[in-house]
Amino acid sequence: MDIFDCHSNAMTNTELEKQNAAKAALEYVKNGMVIGLGSGSTSEYMVRLLGKRVSHGLQVSGVASSNRTASLAKSLGIPLINLGEVAALDLYIDGADEVDSDFNMIKGGGGALLREKILAHNSKRNIIIIDSSKKVQKLGVFKLPVEIIPFSHKSISEQFRKMGLNPVLRENGNQIYSTDENNFILDTDIRKYPEHDLLNKTLLAIPGVVETGLFINYVDVLIMGNQALEKTEIFHHQRS
């Protein structure tokens, strides 16, 4: 059975866009590479496709951005290594919750923003795969995740409220959501802050803030599925 047979004819345009973007990203993968494996639904398509290629003889190593991705990769036979075992990743392939016209992103909807940013920072080339709904003119409709240490979550929440960020402590059912690093996440409203680089630096300067989901100047290649155009669009970006 093909890995996508479970969707059959009921696969939505959005899922087709994700799948097509994931397929296109694998054209950049070469034998012997060390690949950063992203998290989220679009990245999961990519990991499954990569696993299929590995089963057919492709030799790569993966570095997972989350425990969930690591479990999936292992189940598919993709060899995993730790980031400390290499000087840099050859490629990092991941999705995004929003990408604006300047190729800046919001990530972290799945809670893996800390490891995702570490891998993006340590990769020679970052390939972002999205469906067409994720491309926006301005960031902020999707709430910005900010990872914080549990010890100071109440004081940080209060500072965020005073900044007009309307923070909401992320929950998982009836419990507070905990990241793979055992931290909390505040989902925030950044629509009144158009200077995203300045906002990012301001948030990171607050003691107890671990990382933000603002990814400024990390995209090298953006691959977007577009069923309306019946094609996959590829945008190349020169990072400063």
C-alpha positions as CSV (number, residue, x, y, z in Angstrom):
1,M,0.0,0.0,0.0
2,D,1.2,3.5,-0.9
3,I,1.9,5.7,2.2
4,F,-0.9,8.1,1.0
5,D,-3.5,5.5,0.1
6,C,-5.3,6.1,3.4
7,H,-6.4,9.5,2.1
8,S,-7.7,8.0,-1.2
9,N,-10.1,10.3,-3.1
10,A,-11.0,12.1,0.0
11,M,-7.7,13.9,0.2
12,T,-8.4,17.7,0.4
13,N,-6.7,20.3,-1.7
14,T,-4.7,21.4,1.3
15,E,-3.4,17.9,1.9
16,L,-2.5,17.5,-1.8
17,E,-0.6,20.8,-1.6
18,K,1.3,19.6,1.5
19,Q,2.1,16.3,-0.2
20,N,3.3,17.9,-3.4
21,A,5.5,20.4,-1.5
22,A,7.1,17.5,0.4
23,K,7.8,15.6,-2.8
24,A,9.4,18.6,-4.4
25,A,11.6,19.1,-1.3
26,L,13.1,15.7,-1.7
27,E,14.6,16.7,-5.0
28,Y,17.2,18.6,-3.0
29,V,18.2,15.5,-1.0
30,K,21.4,13.7,-2.2
31,N,23.1,10.5,-1.1
32,G,25.3,11.0,2.0
33,M,23.6,14.1,3.3
34,V,22.7,14.9,6.9
35,I,19.1,16.1,6.9
36,G,17.2,18.0,9.6
37,L,13.7,16.6,9.9
38,G,11.0,19.1,10.7
39,S,7.8,18.6,12.7
40,G,4.2,19.1,11.8
41,S,1.8,17.7,9.2
42,T,3.6,18.8,6.1
43,S,6.9,17.7,7.4
44,E,5.4,14.3,8.2
45,Y,4.6,13.8,4.5
46,M,8.3,14.6,3.8
47,V,9.6,12.2,6.5
48,R,7.4,9.4,5.1
49,L,8.6,10.0,1.6
50,L,12.2,10.1,2.8
51,G,11.7,6.8,4.6
52,K,10.4,5.2,1.4
53,R,13.6,6.4,-0.5
54,V,15.8,5.1,2.3
55,S,14.1,1.7,2.0
56,H,15.1,1.8,-1.7
57,G,18.8,2.5,-0.9
58,L,19.2,6.2,-0.3
59,Q,21.9,6.7,2.4
60,V,21.2,9.7,4.6
61,S,21.3,10.5,8.3
62,G,18.5,12.5,10.0
63,V,18.4,14.9,13.0
64,A,14.9,15.1,14.4
65,S,13.3,18.4,15.6
66,S,10.9,16.7,18.0
67,N,10.4,13.4,19.8
68,R,7.3,12.8,17.6
69,T,9.4,13.2,14.4
70,A,12.2,11.0,15.9
71,S,9.7,8.2,16.6
72,L,8.3,8.4,13.0
73,A,11.7,8.4,11.4
74,K,12.8,5.4,13.5
75,S,9.7,3.5,12.5
76,L,10.5,4.1,8.8
77,G,14.2,3.0,9.1
78,I,15.7,6.5,8.7
79,P,19.1,6.5,10.6
80,L,19.1,9.2,13.3
81,I,22.1,11.0,14.8
82,N,22.5,13.8,17.3
83,L,23.2,17.4,16.2
84,G,26.5,17.3,18.1
85,E,27.8,14.6,15.8
86,V,28.1,16.9,12.8
87,A,29.5,20.4,12.2
88,A,26.3,21.4,10.3
89,L,23.3,20.0,8.6
90,D,23.4,19.8,4.8
91,L,19.6,20.5,4.6
92,Y,16.9,21.3,7.0
93,I,13.3,20.7,5.7
94,D,10.4,21.9,7.7
95,G,7.0,23.5,7.4
96,A,5.7,26.8,8.8
97,D,2.5,28.2,10.2
98,E,2.8,31.5,8.3
99,V,5.4,32.9,5.8
100,D,5.2,36.6,4.8
101,S,6.2,38.4,1.7
102,D,9.7,39.0,3.2
103,F,10.1,35.2,3.8
104,N,9.9,35.6,7.6
105,M,7.9,33.0,9.4
106,I,5.9,32.0,12.4
107,K,6.5,28.5,13.6
108,G,5.8,26.5,16.7
109,G,2.1,25.6,16.2
110,G,3.2,22.0,17.0
111,G,5.3,23.0,20.0
112,A,8.7,22.2,18.5
113,L,9.9,25.7,17.9
114,L,13.1,25.6,20.0
115,R,14.6,22.6,18.4
116,E,13.4,23.7,15.0
117,K,15.2,27.0,15.3
118,I,18.4,25.3,16.5
119,L,18.3,23.1,13.5
120,A,17.6,25.9,11.1
121,H,20.4,27.9,12.6
122,N,22.8,25.0,12.1
123,S,21.9,24.1,8.6
124,K,23.7,25.1,5.4
125,R,20.3,25.4,3.6
126,N,16.8,25.6,4.9
127,I,13.9,24.4,2.7
128,I,10.4,25.4,3.9
129,I,7.4,23.4,2.6
130,I,3.9,24.8,2.9
131,D,0.4,24.7,1.5
132,S,-0.9,27.9,-0.1
133,S,-2.9,28.9,3.0
134,K,0.3,29.5,4.9
135,K,1.6,32.3,2.6
136,V,0.5,35.7,3.9
137,Q,1.3,39.4,3.3
138,K,1.8,40.1,7.0
139,L,2.5,37.8,10.0
140,G,0.1,37.6,12.9
141,V,-3.2,36.0,12.1
142,F,-1.6,32.8,13.5
143,K,-0.8,33.4,17.1
144,L,3.0,33.6,17.9
145,P,4.2,30.8,20.2
146,V,6.7,31.8,22.8
147,E,8.5,29.1,24.8
148,I,9.1,29.9,28.4
149,I,10.3,28.2,31.5
150,P,7.5,27.0,33.9
151,F,9.1,28.8,36.9
152,S,8.3,32.2,35.6
153,H,5.2,31.7,33.5
154,K,2.9,33.9,35.6
155,S,5.3,36.8,35.7
156,I,6.0,36.6,32.0
157,S,2.3,36.3,31.2
158,E,1.8,39.5,33.1
159,Q,4.5,41.3,31.2
160,F,3.1,40.1,27.9
161,R,-0.4,41.4,28.9
162,K,1.1,44.8,29.7
163,M,2.6,44.7,26.2
164,G,-0.8,44.0,24.6
165,L,0.2,40.6,23.5
166,N,-2.9,38.9,25.0
167,P,-1.0,35.7,26.0
168,V,-2.8,32.4,26.3
169,L,-1.0,29.6,28.1
170,R,-1.2,26.6,25.8
171,E,-3.1,23.5,27.2
172,N,-3.3,19.9,26.2
173,G,-6.7,18.7,27.3
174,N,-7.1,19.7,31.0
175,Q,-3.3,20.0,31.5
176,I,-0.8,22.7,30.7
177,Y,1.0,21.8,27.5
178,S,4.7,20.8,28.0
179,T,7.3,20.9,25.2
180,D,9.9,18.2,24.6
181,E,12.2,20.4,26.7
182,N,9.6,20.4,29.5
183,N,8.8,24.1,29.0
184,F,5.5,26.0,28.6
185,I,4.2,27.9,25.6
186,L,2.4,31.2,25.6
187,D,0.5,31.9,22.3
188,T,0.5,35.6,21.7
189,D,-1.2,38.2,19.5
190,I,1.5,40.2,17.6
191,R,-0.7,42.1,15.1
192,K,0.1,45.5,16.7
193,Y,3.8,44.9,16.4
194,P,4.8,45.3,12.7
195,E,8.6,45.4,13.5
196,H,9.1,41.7,14.0
197,D,12.9,41.7,14.4
198,L,12.6,44.3,17.2
199,L,9.8,42.3,18.8
200,N,11.8,39.1,18.7
201,K,14.7,40.8,20.4
202,T,12.5,42.4,23.0
203,L,10.9,39.1,23.9
204,L,14.1,37.2,24.1
205,A,15.5,39.8,26.5
206,I,12.9,38.9,29.1
207,P,14.3,36.5,31.7
208,G,12.6,33.2,31.4
209,V,11.8,33.4,27.7
210,V,13.6,30.5,26.0
211,E,12.7,31.1,22.4
212,T,10.1,32.6,20.1
213,G,8.4,31.2,17.0
214,L,9.5,34.2,14.9
215,F,11.9,32.9,12.3
216,I,13.6,36.0,10.8
217,N,15.9,35.4,7.8
218,Y,15.9,31.6,7.8
219,V,14.4,30.7,4.4
220,D,16.6,29.7,1.5
221,V,14.0,27.9,-0.5
222,L,10.2,28.1,-0.1
223,I,8.2,25.3,-1.7
224,M,4.4,25.9,-1.9
225,G,1.8,23.5,-3.2
226,N,-0.9,25.3,-5.1
227,Q,-3.8,23.3,-6.4
228,A,-5.5,26.3,-7.8
229,L,-2.6,26.6,-10.3
230,E,-2.2,22.9,-10.4
231,K,1.5,23.1,-9.7
232,T,4.1,23.5,-7.0
233,E,5.7,26.9,-6.7
234,I,9.3,27.3,-5.7
235,F,10.8,30.6,-4.4
236,H,14.5,31.1,-3.8
237,H,15.6,33.6,-1.2
238,Q,19.0,35.1,-0.6
239,R,19.5,35.3,3.1
240,S,21.3,38.4,4.4
